[in-house]
Amino acid sequence: RGARGEASFTAGRGSADAQAGSGLQGLSALEQQAPSQHSAPSPVSSRSRSRQSSRDLVGPAIAEDGTLLEVEMGVGTPTTNLSDTLSAAGDAADEAALGDEASGDWLRFAFNPFSEPAAPKRQALPLCAANLAAIGAAGSAASLPAQGSREATAHIAHIGVGGFHRSHLAYVTDVLLTKQHAGEVKAAERWGIIGVGLMPWDKKMAEVLTKQDGLYSLLLRGNAAASARVIGSILEFVFVPADPEAALARLCSASVRIVSLTVTEKGYYRCTDGSLDRTAPLVKQDIDEWGGARGLAQPRTAFGLICTILQRRRSEGLGPLTVLSCDNMPMNGSVCRAVTLDFASAVDPDLAAWMERDVAFPNSMVDRITPATENEHRELLRSEYGIVDDWPVIAEPFLQWVIEDSFSAGRPSWELAMPNDVMLTADVEPYELMKLRLLNSSHSALSYAAMLCDHVFVDDALADPDVFAFLRAYMLEVVKTLGSVHGVDLAEYQRSLLERFSNAYIKDKLARLALDGSQKFMNTLQHALLYYRAQQELVCEVLAKSSWVAPTHKHAKEGTDIVALALAAFMRYAAGTDASGEPLELVDPLTDALRPIAVRAYAGLGRGCEWRRRRPAGTRPGHVRDTPHRRRALHRGPCGGGAGAARGDARLRGDHLWGGGCGLGRVRRERL
């Protein structure tokens, strides 16, 4: 697997020269160390329930035209192949790179050809402002804030400081501060961030960032790069439950011009019709305790806090500010505006009217995969960069942040700091729908199907040809609900998503993607499916009234069978146990409502019906029987074209695992 996630070669069978080394000369350093998924798992590279090694080379890859490529292994032949060659090379590399102290888990997180695995051991220092100079003097490769760069004249108060916020808004703001300090960006205002902890679980983040003077490390790891940067844009942190009045006094100061938030879908307390759920306990308590001109003495919801800040600013003549939602929801600013105004209408209609007129709620879209922080990430940062950070952030290098340019009281010049990654526009919706439907809904669909196939990590799931084919087919159905997006090739975007999902260096967990599935599917798929159904009904109506026949591509696949399969996997997972009776943990606000429905639905399938994959007789795990039908399917490719150009001695084949005559390939639905 090359830097772009593509199959780069395959060794010719039976060639002594290929075995002796000529077949390895074209390998990158990563490929020479990558054991095959078909070789016997070693203690170093094995992982509890995941089938493939995180460093698989042989397996699905993606061609320039978006087709699946597969290295031909040859089934049932005793000849030497790429799997055997790489297995020996991988075992030798493992022994040389790991030594006696390393473990399988450590390798999975640490190995990256662009990091510093062979760097001399250095003293690791706790991250804080007083240690920045010493960390730099010790030779750390991490980028550090320059002395004097952490000064601000305007502030963003951010509610819900987690990994996602720290991987984009705080990061871009830090880059802007650094460039302003260096004179590379000219702007009148210098913006910093005040972190806001509102819920009891925010206490740990408050303690960590306070101890570290607001500093934290951002570790970016991908197929083509690895880097670390100490972020200094969070200048303060207030934990509201500890001292509500002091926190409100700071947040109501004139320097606070923007209130941003990442509180997840659950934090918006919406009914199914999109309105604020006034019966939710915390919402009801905030409404009941509203105190007139001073608002709430102790807010318990983000909207209670926002309305209190705005009420006090209005009373003191400080004017409006901007409320910027960065959550993964369609038209997040519009959703935030609706529920905030709903709360304000319940407590003070005059406040609601003022907010509706003067307070901006811009929409935004953020695209950066940010897994949960693991202990391996902390240890990796300590050993490679000499930094002891209690709560670093791990993320992919890719970043796209699109923001509606509608602000009430000024904004940072984010687009000047990172012009290739940040876009200010008048219309965010096309970019937002693209990302929500293709990335976020695909993440949810992938998580349940892959966990039912016993995978733990996202990259391992994508190395499974069945899961890869399912996800590709899912995207091809969902993309039909999107219109054109200015400057974006949707086919290339899908290809890039599959490549990013396959990133083995951030070790994203499927369990993270499976959180709150009912909320995520509603936000990412509900409107898409209703729109698609309406369009299909309109087409049928038009065709029924005329002799005109709608032209379709011979391999076009209408309908939403694969989306239905994804939702069926979600409900199968919600039943609570897998086929072997092992428990499946569903973390979802609707678990109590979903589980009995899922159990009844699953029981109604009848005896012997199960989510499982069949392996053709005569093959061993990981292989597919080579039949004439399969060879014809592989030759056709997804659009009926050729199999793709060979590179050198490579024999690459377009694998027609989705659409057209071959259906979903090797995923079996068995009446599910």
Helices and strands as residue ranges (DSSP letters): H 16-17, I 18-22, H 29-32, E 60-62, E 68-71, H 82-98, H 104-110, E 125-126, G 129-131, H 132-137, E 154-159, H 163-167, H 169-181, E 191-197, G 200-202, H 203-211, E 216-221, E 226-231, E 234-239, H 244-251, E 256-261, G 265-268, H 281-288, G 292-294, H 302-316, E 322-325, H 332-347, H 349-358, E 364-367, H 375-385, E 387-388, E 393-395, E 400-404, H 414-417, E 422-425, H 429-435, I 436-440, H 441-452, H 458-462, H 465-478, G 479-481, H 490-501, H 510-513, H 517-544, H 561-574, H 591-603, H 628-636, E 652-655, G 660-662
